[in-house]
Amino acid sequence: MNCTGYFPTYSDVCSKIPDWEKILNTDQVLFDISSVDKNRILPSKPAFDGNYTKDDFVEMPFCDSARWLTIKSKICDTLFENVNELQAAIASYCPSVKSMKCLAAFFIAYPEEKVNFFESILPKMQKILKNSPKILTEAPCLLKTGMNKSIWITQEQCATALVLSFFCCWPESSIRWSQSKNATYNMMNFDLIFQYPASYNDQIFPRLQCFLHYFKRVTNEMPVGVISFKRVCASEFPDLKDKSKKWHDVCFVPDGLIENQGRNNVQVDFADEFIGGLTLRWDTLQEEIRFLISPELTVAQLFFEKMSDSEAIIITGAERFSRYSGYSKSFRFRGNFVDTQIRDCYRRKCTQILAIDAVNYRYGGHKRSQFDEESVRRDILKAFIGFEGCEPATIATGKWGCGAYGGNVQFKVDLLFVQNKTNLSVCYSNDRRSIGFATSSVLLFRCRLLLQIKSSFKAA
């Protein structure tokens, strides 16, 4: 990034000495902190003991002993040779898996993947499943609306959670999206991915390649590291007239991707209110792509309640495993990616993801205009919460809330520009489409919008 000004990276500003005592007082840590620097990070307890309440914690696959015995007998003790056998086993405890026609079609299209999966990857995943109560020894708490709290989890625990997702072990619940109209949490099982009709193959096959590649990597060599999942919320609107807060440097990067050009910065996830969006379904926009190339991010869907207008989610330490090309229907898996990011003092990859959800003005059924005061205040507050909750590093962002959501590109950038006065340096990177803000007419338009925004909040 060739920009004039001060653009600190995450590794420049992150903590250099761990403060586990503070973290243990405020957050949930699912591992033994004394083992963080060892070859394997140990869980916090020897084994899962079932001591938790479902209202406040994730419902675990092992909480129903009869169902868990069925899962183990059907999955762990079976040598599978084809998709039909696997589907019948999963359907015995997860009735929503009525077929695996999409997975079957994938293996027909990629016969080498079928051989590798059934002969090598699947048997290792079965072992992870069998051992999961000794890895996920505590139920993660539900990070509900209004909470300011983090969950700290190892990469091995993330891999175990995703293996449970592949085998559709997470209990079907009314709190989960696709199970109920009133759901407030995203889905976690792979049941829908397995069942899409042939018309979706071009969109589902690259998804399966990303996840199967991830499972191949972690079953061959389990990564040793930590990931933190943080929910931040606020109720007060920022003081835009505070003259003690200076404007920070801004750089426009006309070409590139947030996860590439902005890899050393805080990377903005153009999130759905249900974190992860359609990662475990079919669409492949900016958030879904980020989650597919770093599948550990998908674990966030397990415990984050959908975001309100005054909340953001910050995930630190997720590793990238895949290369890709394209966007939406043209998205394609392009092979292995070796993540060379260094780790911080908590053994997290120096990669911080900031998830902030925009309002869907195109399909969301919202009656108000994106230019009215309520909408503008909502977006400024959303950015403020996210920027404030991150490490004070450069923000790599792009056309947040534009594209599929119908946001006005120049206006959205101005909202973040206003917010930049109260917080961080911002780097606008290309969200797979040209930004093109450098013309005089656009600059004039931006100045007018800034004046309009400022005049709208004289009383703020």
Kinemage of the C-alpha trace (Angstrom):
@kinemage 1
@onewidth
@group {chain A} dominant
@subgroup {mainchain}
@vectorlist {calphas} color= white
{ca met a 1} P 0.000 0.000 0.000
{ca asn a 2} L 1.738 3.162 -1.230
{ca cys a 3} L 0.067 5.934 0.759
{ca thr a 4} L 1.335 9.106 2.389
{ca gly a 5} L 0.514 9.295 6.077
{ca tyr a 6} L 0.443 7.080 9.140
{ca phe a 7} L -1.154 3.679 8.527
{ca pro a 8} L -0.331 1.347 11.448
{ca thr a 9} L -0.788 -2.384 10.972
{ca tyr a 10} L -2.391 -4.759 13.461
{ca ser a 11} L 1.005 -6.142 14.486
{ca asp a 12} L 2.266 -2.585 15.091
{ca val a 13} L -0.366 -1.809 17.704
{ca cys a 14} L -1.444 -5.136 19.232
{ca ser a 15} L -0.488 -6.070 22.794
{ca lys a 16} L 3.028 -7.405 23.211
{ca ile a 17} L 2.535 -8.923 26.687
{ca pro a 18} L -0.539 -11.108 27.389
{ca asp a 19} L -2.878 -10.103 30.207
{ca trp a 20} L -4.691 -13.382 30.833
{ca glu a 21} L -5.815 -12.284 34.308
{ca lys a 22} L -7.895 -9.467 32.825
{ca ile a 23} L -9.276 -11.705 30.090
{ca leu a 24} L -10.281 -14.452 32.518
{ca asn a 25} L -12.219 -11.878 34.578
{ca thr a 26} L -14.338 -10.681 31.646
{ca asp a 27} L -14.370 -13.322 28.911
{ca gln a 28} L -14.894 -17.054 28.438
{ca val a 29} L -11.685 -18.974 27.723
{ca leu a 30} L -12.204 -22.557 26.557
{ca phe a 31} L -8.616 -23.725 26.998
{ca asp a 32} L -5.876 -24.002 29.616
{ca ile a 33} L -3.904 -20.744 29.370
{ca ser a 34} L -0.807 -22.415 30.852
{ca ser a 35} L -0.521 -24.511 27.683
{ca val a 36} L -0.725 -21.656 25.163
{ca asp a 37} L 2.985 -21.762 24.360
{ca lys a 38} L 3.196 -25.547 24.140
{ca asn a 39} L 3.025 -27.816 21.074
{ca arg a 40} L -0.657 -28.435 21.778
{ca ile a 41} L -3.043 -26.107 23.581
{ca leu a 42} L -5.089 -28.141 26.033
{ca pro a 43} L -8.821 -27.733 26.721
{ca ser a 44} L -9.878 -26.105 29.977
{ca lys a 45} L -11.254 -29.378 31.388
{ca pro a 46} L -10.428 -33.085 30.900
{ca ala a 47} L -13.829 -33.813 29.312
{ca phe a 48} L -17.289 -32.349 28.778
{ca asp a 49} L -19.382 -32.706 31.947
{ca gly a 50} L -22.761 -31.387 30.767
{ca asn a 51} L -22.881 -28.702 33.446
{ca tyr a 52} L -24.526 -25.738 31.704
{ca thr a 53} L -27.901 -24.107 31.006
{ca lys a 54} L -29.300 -24.087 27.455
{ca asp a 55} L -30.692 -20.561 27.806
{ca asp a 56} L -27.229 -19.053 28.229
{ca phe a 57} L -24.939 -21.522 26.465
{ca val a 58} L -24.725 -23.308 23.124
{ca glu a 59} L -26.653 -26.585 23.152
{ca met a 60} L -23.953 -29.198 22.690
{ca pro a 61} L -24.245 -32.424 20.654
{ca phe a 62} L -23.298 -34.442 23.740
{ca cys a 63} L -25.996 -33.022 26.037
{ca asp a 64} L -28.541 -35.615 24.894
{ca ser a 65} L -26.760 -38.854 25.798
{ca ala a 66} L -29.109 -41.097 23.771
{ca arg a 67} L -28.692 -38.980 20.623
{ca trp a 68} L -24.929 -38.830 21.125
{ca leu a 69} L -24.734 -42.605 21.419
{ca thr a 70} L -26.629 -42.832 18.120
{ca ile a 71} L -24.219 -40.394 16.477
{ca lys a 72} L -21.204 -42.330 17.661
{ca ser a 73} L -22.585 -45.710 16.638
{ca lys a 74} L -23.730 -44.496 13.208
{ca ile a 75} L -20.698 -42.347 12.359
{ca cys a 76} L -17.632 -43.307 14.372
{ca asp a 77} L -17.909 -47.064 14.038
{ca thr a 78} L -18.721 -47.227 10.320
{ca leu a 79} L -16.514 -47.567 7.257
{ca phe a 80} L -18.287 -45.498 4.613
{ca glu a 81} L -17.810 -46.214 0.928
{ca asn a 82} L -20.325 -43.862 -0.693
{ca val a 83} L -22.582 -40.852 -0.149
{ca asn a 84} L -25.754 -42.930 0.249
{ca glu a 85} L -24.312 -44.741 3.256
{ca leu a 86} L -23.185 -41.469 4.808
{ca gln a 87} L -26.584 -39.836 4.218
{ca ala a 88} L -28.460 -42.727 5.821
{ca ala a 89} L -26.229 -42.560 8.895
{ca ile a 90} L -26.645 -38.785 9.359
{ca ala a 91} L -30.418 -38.916 8.718
{ca ser a 92} L -30.807 -41.355 11.627
{ca tyr a 93} L -30.220 -38.506 14.099
{ca cys a 94} L -30.731 -35.424 11.850
{ca pro a 95} L -34.005 -35.918 9.912
{ca ser a 96} L -33.532 -32.683 7.942
{ca val a 97} L -30.838 -34.434 5.867
{ca lys a 98} L -33.235 -36.015 3.392
{ca ser a 99} L -30.603 -36.376 0.684
{ca met a 100} L -27.005 -35.575 -0.208
{ca lys a 101} L -27.590 -35.150 -3.932
{ca cys a 102} L -25.357 -32.098 -4.159
{ca leu a 103} L -22.433 -33.868 -2.469
{ca ala a 104} L -23.012 -36.925 -4.672
{ca ala a 105} L -23.008 -34.742 -7.808
{ca phe a 106} L -19.807 -33.074 -6.608
{ca phe a 107} L -18.026 -36.414 -6.306
{ca ile a 108} L -19.223 -37.408 -9.781
{ca ala a 109} L -17.780 -34.176 -11.169
{ca tyr a 110} L -14.542 -34.570 -9.191
{ca pro a 111} L -13.870 -38.324 -8.809
{ca glu a 112} L -10.395 -37.718 -7.379
{ca glu a 113} L -12.014 -35.750 -4.536
{ca lys a 114} L -14.269 -38.719 -3.773
{ca val a 115} L -11.346 -41.107 -3.467
{ca asn a 116} L -9.395 -38.730 -1.244
{ca phe a 117} L -12.418 -38.013 0.913
{ca phe a 118} L -13.567 -41.569 1.630
{ca glu a 119} L -10.090 -43.078 1.907
{ca ser a 120} L -8.252 -40.368 3.832
{ca ile a 121} L -10.195 -37.317 5.035
{ca leu a 122} L -13.410 -38.918 6.291
{ca pro a 123} L -11.785 -41.549 8.581
{ca lys a 124} L -9.761 -38.782 10.263
{ca met a 125} L -12.875 -36.633 10.660
{ca gln a 126} L -14.620 -39.600 12.289
{ca lys a 127} L -11.821 -39.771 14.863
{ca ile a 128} L -12.181 -36.047 15.572
{ca leu a 129} L -15.927 -36.532 16.035
{ca lys a 130} L -15.406 -39.400 18.462
{ca asn a 131} L -12.910 -37.372 20.488
{ca ser a 132} L -14.930 -34.123 20.442
{ca pro a 133} L -16.184 -34.293 24.090
{ca lys a 134} L -12.526 -34.198 25.134
{ca ile a 135} L -11.815 -31.137 22.984
{ca leu a 136} L -14.989 -29.084 23.412
{ca thr a 137} L -15.036 -29.622 27.165
{ca glu a 138} L -17.109 -26.518 27.902
{ca ala a 139} L -20.211 -25.188 26.194
{ca pro a 140} L -19.510 -21.755 24.673
{ca cys a 141} L -21.751 -19.075 26.085
{ca leu a 142} L -24.318 -17.458 23.796
{ca leu a 143} L -23.097 -13.960 22.951
{ca lys a 144} L -26.477 -12.269 23.102
{ca thr a 145} L -27.624 -8.829 22.039
{ca gly a 146} L -26.351 -6.178 24.423
{ca met a 147} L -23.348 -8.148 25.682
{ca asn a 148} L -19.779 -6.866 25.621
{ca lys a 149} L -17.861 -10.116 25.874
{ca ser a 150} L -15.421 -12.418 24.069
{ca ile a 151} L -15.011 -16.160 23.661
{ca trp a 152} L -11.461 -17.477 23.302
{ca ile a 153} L -11.110 -20.814 21.532
{ca thr a 154} L -8.283 -22.845 20.001
{ca gln a 155} L -7.965 -23.665 16.322
{ca glu a 156} L -8.326 -27.341 17.251
{ca gln a 157} L -11.619 -26.584 18.984
{ca cys a 158} L -12.775 -24.649 15.897
{ca ala a 159} L -11.900 -27.611 13.685
{ca thr a 160} L -13.810 -29.932 16.002
{ca ala a 161} L -16.869 -27.677 15.908
{ca leu a 162} L -16.781 -27.649 12.093
{ca val a 163} L -16.444 -31.442 11.919
{ca leu a 164} L -19.574 -31.616 14.077
{ca ser a 165} L -21.211 -29.231 11.597
{ca phe a 166} L -20.296 -31.398 8.625
{ca phe a 167} L -21.878 -34.436 10.266
{ca cys a 168} L -24.911 -32.278 11.226
{ca cys a 169} L -24.458 -33.039 14.915
{ca trp a 170} L -25.519 -29.683 16.333
{ca pro a 171} L -29.045 -30.054 17.752
{ca glu a 172} L -31.771 -28.561 15.597
{ca ser a 173} L -33.210 -25.648 17.533
{ca ser a 174} L -35.843 -22.953 17.156
{ca ile a 175} L -33.174 -20.310 17.813
{ca arg a 176} L -31.409 -21.297 14.574
{ca trp a 177} L -32.036 -19.659 11.218
{ca ser a 178} L -33.923 -22.049 8.875
{ca gln a 179} L -35.545 -23.772 11.863
{ca ser a 180} L -37.879 -20.910 12.835
{ca lys a 181} L -39.179 -17.563 11.564
{ca asn a 182} L -38.251 -16.107 14.940
{ca ala a 183} L -34.696 -17.444 14.919
{ca thr a 184} L -32.016 -15.112 16.259
{ca tyr a 185} L -28.917 -17.233 15.539
{ca asn a 186} L -27.496 -18.447 12.245
{ca met a 187} L -27.559 -22.094 11.201
{ca met a 188} L -24.564 -24.294 11.991
{ca asn a 189} L -25.089 -27.658 10.254
{ca phe a 190} L -24.239 -28.555 6.638
{ca asp a 191} L -27.659 -30.072 5.885
{ca leu a 192} L -28.732 -27.465 3.317
{ca ile a 193} L -25.404 -27.474 1.446
{ca phe a 194} L -25.739 -31.216 0.902
{ca gln a 195} L -29.231 -31.014 -0.603
{ca tyr a 196} L -29.313 -28.225 -3.181
{ca pro a 197} L -30.613 -29.222 -6.645
{ca ala a 198} L -28.385 -29.441 -9.712
{ca ser a 199} L -29.176 -25.839 -10.708
{ca tyr a 200} L -27.043 -24.675 -7.751
{ca asn a 201} L -24.010 -26.857 -8.511
{ca asp a 202} L -21.864 -24.002 -9.842
{ca gln a 203} L -22.321 -22.168 -6.538
{ca ile a 204} L -22.181 -25.113 -4.124
{ca phe a 205} L -19.255 -27.048 -5.627
{ca pro a 206} L -16.665 -24.301 -4.864
{ca arg a 207} L -18.096 -24.158 -1.325
{ca leu a 208} L -17.570 -27.869 -0.869
{ca gln a 209} L -14.044 -27.566 -2.258
{ca cys a 210} L -13.176 -24.867 0.298
{ca phe a 211} L -14.532 -26.848 3.237
{ca leu a 212} L -13.085 -30.202 2.121
{ca his a 213} L -9.715 -28.556 1.548
{ca tyr a 214} L -9.882 -27.131 5.077
{ca phe a 215} L -10.722 -30.566 6.504
{ca lys a 216} L -7.836 -32.067 4.532
{ca arg a 217} L -5.444 -29.499 5.978
{ca val a 218} L -6.510 -29.819 9.622
{ca thr a 219} L -6.707 -33.631 9.548
{ca asn a 220} L -3.197 -33.816 8.103
{ca glu a 221} L -1.745 -31.292 10.545
{ca met a 222} L -3.867 -29.608 13.193
{ca pro a 223} L -2.953 -25.908 13.501
{ca val a 224} L -1.912 -24.751 16.971
{ca gly a 225} L -3.258 -21.310 17.743
{ca val a 226} L -5.999 -19.227 19.340
{ca ile a 227} L -8.974 -17.288 17.932
{ca ser a 228} L -11.061 -14.743 19.845
{ca phe a 229} L -14.687 -13.902 19.024
{ca lys a 230} L -15.821 -10.562 20.453
{ca arg a 231} L -19.176 -8.788 20.612
{ca val a 232} L -19.169 -5.030 21.205
{ca cys a 233} L -22.134 -2.728 21.716
{ca ala a 234} L -22.781 0.886 22.610
{ca ser a 235} L -25.811 3.077 23.261
{ca glu a 236} L -24.451 6.619 22.938
{ca phe a 237} L -23.990 8.386 19.614
{ca pro a 238} L -20.400 9.688 19.132
{ca asp a 239} L -19.734 13.403 19.640
{ca leu a 240} L -18.925 14.582 16.137
{ca lys a 241} L -18.161 18.107 17.395
{ca asp a 242} L -15.389 17.037 19.774
{ca lys a 243} L -12.459 19.147 18.551
{ca ser a 244} L -9.967 17.139 20.607
{ca lys a 245} L -10.412 14.236 18.178
{ca lys a 246} L -8.292 14.747 15.080
{ca trp a 247} L -8.992 13.613 11.534
{ca his a 248} L -6.876 10.618 10.611
{ca asp a 249} L -5.174 9.799 7.357
{ca val a 250} L -7.178 8.167 4.577
{ca cys a 251} L -5.828 6.292 1.581
{ca phe a 252} L -7.796 5.231 -1.501
{ca val a 253} L -6.499 2.007 -3.066
{ca pro a 254} L -8.030 1.659 -6.550
{ca asp a 255} L -7.138 -2.001 -7.099
{ca gly a 256} L -6.962 -5.116 -4.972
{ca leu a 257} L -8.881 -7.022 -2.324
{ca ile a 258} L -9.355 -6.315 1.354
{ca glu a 259} L -7.933 -9.699 2.381
{ca asn a 260} L -4.847 -9.167 0.182
{ca gln a 261} L -3.906 -5.476 0.146
{ca gly a 262} L -5.391 -5.045 3.612
{ca arg a 263} L -4.130 -8.293 5.123
{ca asn a 264} L -2.048 -6.478 7.773
{ca asn a 265} L -4.891 -4.140 8.697
{ca val a 266} L -8.238 -4.568 10.389
{ca gln a 267} L -10.365 -6.098 7.612
{ca val a 268} L -14.019 -5.085 7.360
{ca asp a 269} L -16.535 -7.877 6.819
{ca phe a 270} L -19.621 -6.510 5.044
{ca ala a 271} L -21.710 -8.659 7.301
{ca asp a 272} L -25.244 -9.898 7.471
{ca glu a 273} L -27.036 -9.233 10.758
{ca phe a 274} L -26.773 -13.017 11.159
{ca ile a 275} L -22.974 -13.329 11.234
{ca gly a 276} L -21.715 -15.488 8.370
{ca gly a 277} L -24.725 -14.720 6.210
{ca leu a 278} L -25.296 -17.482 3.667
{ca thr a 279} L -21.951 -19.248 4.104
{ca leu a 280} L -23.723 -22.541 4.870
{ca arg a 281} L -26.292 -21.961 2.140
{ca trp a 282} L -25.663 -20.882 -1.437
{ca asp a 283} L -24.807 -17.204 -2.040
{ca thr a 284} L -21.171 -16.087 -2.243
{ca leu a 285} L -20.759 -12.358 -1.643
{ca gln a 286} L -18.036 -10.553 0.285
{ca glu a 287} L -18.791 -12.019 3.722
{ca glu a 288} L -19.365 -15.550 2.477
{ca ile a 289} L -16.097 -15.487 0.507
{ca arg a 290} L -14.160 -14.324 3.570
{ca phe a 291} L -15.676 -17.123 5.655
{ca leu a 292} L -15.091 -19.800 2.993
{ca ile a 293} L -11.392 -19.049 2.606
{ca ser a 294} L -11.069 -18.921 6.424
{ca pro a 295} L -13.613 -21.543 7.601
{ca glu a 296} L -12.790 -20.983 11.279
{ca leu a 297} L -14.784 -17.748 11.004
{ca thr a 298} L -17.898 -19.877 10.466
{ca val a 299} L -17.740 -20.988 14.111
{ca ala a 300} L -19.045 -17.492 14.943
{ca gln a 301} L -22.453 -18.653 13.701
{ca leu a 302} L -22.616 -20.998 16.671
{ca phe a 303} L -22.848 -18.411 19.435
{ca phe a 304} L -23.492 -14.878 18.088
{ca glu a 305} L -27.078 -13.664 18.248
{ca lys a 306} L -27.982 -11.470 15.279
{ca met a 307} L -26.605 -7.947 15.493
{ca ser a 308} L -28.692 -4.954 16.445
{ca asp a 309} L -28.064 -1.473 15.027
{ca ser a 310} L -25.708 -0.630 17.914
{ca glu a 311} L -23.419 -3.676 17.737
{ca ala a 312} L -20.420 -5.080 15.903
{ca ile a 313} L -18.445 -8.335 15.964
{ca ile a 314} L -14.646 -8.633 15.969
{ca ile a 315} L -12.833 -11.909 15.244
{ca thr a 316} L -9.078 -12.102 15.729
{ca gly a 317} L -6.740 -14.925 14.738
{ca ala a 318} L -8.558 -16.843 11.983
{ca glu a 319} L -6.227 -18.512 9.495
{ca arg a 320} L -6.704 -18.438 5.738
{ca phe a 321} L -6.567 -21.821 3.968
{ca ser a 322} L -7.757 -21.287 0.368
{ca arg a 323} L -7.139 -19.232 -2.741
{ca tyr a 324} L -10.041 -18.185 -4.925
{ca ser a 325} L -11.150 -16.145 -7.898
{ca gly a 326} L -14.428 -14.512 -8.841
{ca tyr a 327} L -17.387 -13.168 -6.936
{ca ser a 328} L -20.972 -14.337 -6.433
{ca lys a 329} L -21.824 -16.850 -9.183
{ca ser a 330} L -18.304 -16.677 -10.617
{ca phe a 331} L -16.642 -17.597 -7.290
{ca arg a 332} L -14.202 -20.509 -7.721
{ca phe a 333} L -11.816 -22.389 -5.424
{ca arg a 334} L -8.234 -22.041 -6.711
{ca gly a 335} L -6.204 -24.237 -4.398
{ca asn a 336} L -4.177 -24.103 -1.211
{ca phe a 337} L -3.174 -20.892 0.540
{ca val a 338} L -0.324 -20.734 3.058
{ca asp a 339} L -1.075 -18.054 5.647
{ca thr a 340} L 2.235 -16.458 6.669
{ca gln a 341} L 0.788 -13.935 9.117
{ca ile a 342} L 2.748 -13.854 12.368
{ca arg a 343} L 1.018 -14.503 15.698
{ca asp a 344} L 0.433 -12.031 18.517
{ca cys a 345} L 1.233 -12.559 22.194
{ca tyr a 346} L -1.994 -14.573 22.641
{ca arg a 347} L -0.954 -16.915 19.809
{ca arg a 348} L -3.578 -15.519 17.434
{ca lys a 349} L -2.795 -14.878 13.778
{ca cys a 350} L -2.342 -11.121 13.307
{ca thr a 351} L -5.569 -10.963 11.320
{ca gln a 352} L -8.505 -9.025 12.740
{ca ile a 353} L -11.931 -9.126 11.084
{ca leu a 354} L -14.510 -6.420 11.861
{ca ala a 355} L -18.074 -7.464 11.040
{ca ile a 356} L -20.554 -4.604 10.632
{ca asp a 357} L -23.904 -5.127 8.947
{ca ala a 358} L -25.453 -2.576 6.616
{ca val a 359} L -29.149 -2.028 5.993
{ca asn a 360} L -30.485 -3.770 2.900
{ca tyr a 361} L -32.260 -0.977 1.033
{ca arg a 362} L -32.731 -3.046 -2.115
{ca tyr a 363} L -34.412 -6.187 -0.758
{ca gly a 364} L -34.845 -5.573 2.947
{ca gly a 365} L -38.290 -3.981 2.789
{ca his a 366} L -37.095 -0.836 4.604
{ca lys a 367} L -39.399 2.113 4.038
{ca arg a 368} L -37.004 4.843 5.134
{ca ser a 369} L -34.442 6.393 2.813
{ca gln a 370} L -30.744 5.746 3.290
{ca phe a 371} L -30.300 9.532 3.213
{ca asp a 372} L -32.599 10.408 6.114
{ca glu a 373} L -31.287 11.276 9.572
{ca glu a 374} L -32.255 7.984 11.214
{ca ser a 375} L -30.406 5.957 8.585
{ca val a 376} L -27.325 8.169 8.654
{ca arg a 377} L -27.122 8.081 12.446
{ca arg a 378} L -27.518 4.313 12.385
{ca asp a 379} L -24.584 3.807 10.011
{ca ile a 380} L -22.291 6.281 11.797
{ca leu a 381} L -23.031 4.568 15.120
{ca lys a 382} L -22.432 1.131 13.595
{ca ala a 383} L -19.027 2.183 12.224
{ca phe a 384} L -18.139 3.959 15.480
{ca ile a 385} L -18.821 0.848 17.568
{ca gly a 386} L -16.751 -1.356 15.289
{ca phe a 387} L -13.820 1.039 14.906
{ca glu a 388} L -13.763 1.744 18.630
{ca gly a 389} L -13.739 -1.957 19.509
{ca cys a 390} L -10.825 -2.892 17.226
{ca glu a 391} L -7.135 -2.497 17.795
{ca pro a 392} L -6.116 1.065 16.761
{ca ala a 393} L -4.800 -0.122 13.406
{ca thr a 394} L -5.635 0.935 9.862
{ca ile a 395} L -9.086 -0.147 8.684
{ca ala a 396} L -9.225 -1.860 5.285
{ca thr a 397} L -12.724 -1.434 3.893
{ca gly a 398} L -14.584 -0.857 0.635
{ca lys a 399} L -18.129 -0.403 -0.640
{ca trp a 400} L -19.855 -1.334 2.596
{ca gly a 401} L -23.602 -1.780 2.108
{ca cys a 402} L -23.470 -1.099 -1.619
{ca gly a 403} L -23.799 -3.725 -4.326
{ca ala a 404} L -26.498 -6.228 -3.332
{ca tyr a 405} L -27.805 -3.959 -0.555
{ca gly a 406} L -28.300 -0.940 -2.827
{ca gly a 407} L -26.323 1.609 -0.819
{ca asn a 408} L -25.083 4.783 -2.505
{ca val a 409} L -21.310 4.331 -2.856
{ca gln a 410} L -20.195 7.950 -2.381
{ca phe a 411} L -22.606 8.532 0.482
{ca lys a 412} L -21.493 5.384 2.348
{ca val a 413} L -17.855 6.442 2.088
{ca asp a 414} L -18.752 9.875 3.475
{ca leu a 415} L -20.418 8.293 6.490
{ca leu a 416} L -17.217 6.415 7.265
{ca phe a 417} L -15.259 9.607 6.560
{ca val a 418} L -17.242 11.431 9.246
{ca gln a 419} L -16.648 8.544 11.624
{ca asn a 420} L -12.944 8.662 10.823
{ca lys a 421} L -12.731 11.956 12.705
{ca thr a 422} L -13.589 10.182 15.917
{ca asn a 423} L -11.428 7.112 15.557
{ca leu a 424} L -9.080 5.360 13.175
{ca ser a 425} L -7.097 5.589 10.003
{ca val a 426} L -9.047 4.119 7.098
{ca cys a 427} L -7.857 2.443 3.920
{ca tyr a 428} L -10.526 2.059 1.271
{ca ser a 429} L -9.680 -1.055 -0.705
{ca asn a 430} L -11.447 -2.320 -3.808
{ca asp a 431} L -14.390 -4.617 -3.054
{ca arg a 432} L -13.969 -6.559 -6.310
{ca arg a 433} L -15.143 -3.516 -8.287
{ca ser a 434} L -13.442 -0.233 -9.174
{ca ile a 435} L -13.937 2.534 -6.592
{ca gly a 436} L -13.207 5.532 -8.814
{ca phe a 437} L -13.441 8.386 -6.298
{ca ala a 438} L -10.571 10.453 -7.667
{ca thr a 439} L -12.446 12.697 -10.160
{ca ser a 440} L -13.107 16.351 -9.403
{ca ser a 441} L -16.868 15.962 -9.810
{ca val a 442} L -16.951 13.167 -7.254
{ca leu a 443} L -14.780 15.128 -4.850
{ca leu a 444} L -17.190 18.065 -5.154
{ca phe a 445} L -20.133 15.712 -4.537
{ca arg a 446} L -18.370 14.320 -1.469
{ca cys a 447} L -17.764 17.795 -0.056
{ca arg a 448} L -21.431 18.668 -0.474
{ca leu a 449} L -22.491 15.445 1.235
{ca leu a 450} L -20.119 16.077 4.126
{ca leu a 451} L -21.631 19.521 4.608
{ca gln a 452} L -25.124 17.992 4.533
{ca ile a 453} L -24.197 15.357 7.087
{ca lys a 454} L -22.550 17.879 9.412
{ca ser a 455} L -25.498 20.263 9.194
{ca ser a 456} L -27.847 17.380 10.001
{ca phe a 457} L -26.126 16.861 13.349
{ca lys a 458} L -25.597 20.341 14.702
{ca ala a 459} L -27.421 19.221 17.801
{ca ala a 460} L -25.663 15.815 17.990
